[in-house]
Amino acid sequence: MNRATIREQRIPAPTHLAADRLRPGGSRGRSTGTTVALAVAASLLLGGCATKKFVRGELDRSVAESETRTGERIGQVETRLEENQSAIAENRSQIAAQGEQITELSKTAEEALDRAVAAGRLAEGTLLSETVLSDDSVSFQSESAELSDAGKEALAAFAAPLKEQNTGVFFEIQGHTDSTGSEEYNYRLGQQRAEAVRRHLNLEHGFPLHRMSVISYGESEPAHDNKTREGRAKNRRVVIVVLK
């Protein structure tokens, strides 16, 4: 067989295979594109899941913090409410105690009014006010008629508005004691305490002596229980009844 015959017998490669390798839309091109698309989709899907988990975690944390803050605020409100209720109860007790004392003091004030009216010392015959020097800071020491510094300050506060008004009022100054000592001794001591207040109002604040009278109740009109130290301290007092 000659060379010419051999060349004629060579079989060329199928043209459709070569073209298929080169064609963009061939089977290999489609496979690669599909793989890339799936990878991108998977990446987006995984990224979306991670984002949802992160957002859910942030929301859960925010809700937990909000619930904690709300619980703390509720606790603070409940604490303030309990404190307010306690203060209200204490105020009610104080008002009740003051009501009992006012009832007793009003009795002596009415007696002061009757005496002043009978003596013709009042222009109108009215009771204006009562001032009591009886708390622990201004009360008299046991068996003493001397005014404390706090007592003098209390009298200054009492005198200031009356001096400004200049209405020609009349005072009855009532001296009281605790039950320590004899009845006669306490009567004298009550008188001395009332006189001490009268002199101070005259010398330091200019109220005329003839516009003030004094009386001693001694131990006969206690405002508190003499069985306790605190009660006795409050019973050592002076009451100033202002009349007009």
Secondary structure, DSSP 8 states (H G I E B T S, - for coil): --HHHHHHH-----HHHHHHHH-TTSHHHHHHHHHHHHHHHHHHHHHHHHHHHHHHHHHHHHHHHHHHHHHHHHHHHHHHHHHHHHHHHHHHHHHHHHHHHHHHHHHHHHHHHHHHHHTT--SS--EEEEEEE-STTTS--TT-----HHHHHHHHHHHHHHHHH----EEEEEEE--SSS-HHHHHHHHHHHHHHHHHHHHHHH---GGGEEEEEEETSS-SS-TTSHHHHHHHS-EEEEEE-
